[in-house]
Amino acid sequence: MSEYIASIKKWCEEVLKNYDESINTLRDNVSTEKLDEWKERFIQFKEELSVEESLQDQDAYNRGSELYEQLQSLLENDSESNHTADERAEHSWETVPIGGHTLPPLPYRYDALEPYIDEEIMRLHHDKHHQSYVDGLNKAELEIQKARSSNDFDLIKHWEREAAFHGAGHYLHTIFWYIMSPNGGGQPSGDLMREINRSFGSFDQFKKHFSEAAKNVEAVGWAILVWSPRSRRLEILQAEKHQNLSQWDVVPLLVLDVWEHAYYLQYKNERDKYVDNWWEVVNWPEVGRRYQQAKQLRWKAF
Ligand SMILES: [Fe+2]
């Protein structure tokens, strides 16, 4: 079994674990028959992964995410048709349970972004660093829940920091994997391109601004393209570390990891080169989809 397939299999096990833990809540919302049917198909998929050479890496990812989406839409459709908004909020399984975050599978092989980002980096970055953010976030959420139920908030500052640090790490890395692609690079099109031109003057001016922001992050952190629902413009921010967001109330669209673990093995201290090469793996259609979703958020303009 390839290591990539093994990581998908591990993800399947996590999904099934969460599913089993939530099964009683699920049964309130969705017909038992549909759920059993889905679980059977998911287990069958997981077993296929163990059969040597039965699935190519990319097929395994596609099948897994398709099944996962089927479960989500099964739950969404059912809860929309049969329940009021309040009931949905109360029963909603689609929200990640407290302490129930999982590492998303990498949507392409570990070596898929070569030569721009090495396999070794991707393996370490996704399997070790991102996993530790997931674990840390789950722990922090459970500790904060414990604090709430025991009404003992003595360590809340510590755990809130942990939740911010690991939560930001988990959410930003999840975006990061998806806004890159082996078929990336080039320029965006359509609405996103028009908005980039409107907000920054031109794509070149935007790219220069974003690259300069990334190269000049103090120590570790991120460069982040955001849509501001308040100003109704795109903006570029630097996040030093990542728990210290310089703005709130924004939706990350394009994020670039400039923590050393993202490039050091391959580029050593040449972050600039890494930043310049990284543009070759940007998945613009995914960034465009994120923008389409995010722009539906509208607040009163001030
Ligand atoms: Fe990272």
Residues whose N, C-alpha, C, O or C-beta is under 5 A from the ligand:
A	BS01	LIG	D257 W259 A262
